[in-house]
Amino acid sequence: MNLRKEAEKRVDKKIKFQENLYKYLIVNTVIAIVCFVFLQSFWLLIFVMFFWGIGVLDDFFNAYSLNNCREKMIEREISKMGD
């Protein structure tokens, strides 16, 4: 596969995660203020944070961890086989 296309995919995943994280933080801050001022309870905030947080974690793992570790291991094995 073309290295540029692969790099673009990785960057797109990282940008998607960062955008989702910023939205998550802003919206949950607003919900926290609304819950504190008007509702006097935080059940709505906890509900939103939990379920949206699952999506944010999924974006994080797709962007930063599992794929990158696998690719590094493959590159190490290829370099060992070449020696």
Secondary structure, 3 states (H helix, E strand, C coil): CCHHHHHHHHHHHHHHHHHHHHHHHHHHHHHHHHHHHHHCCCHHHHHHHHHHHHHHHHHHHHHHHHHHHHHHHHHHHHHHHHC
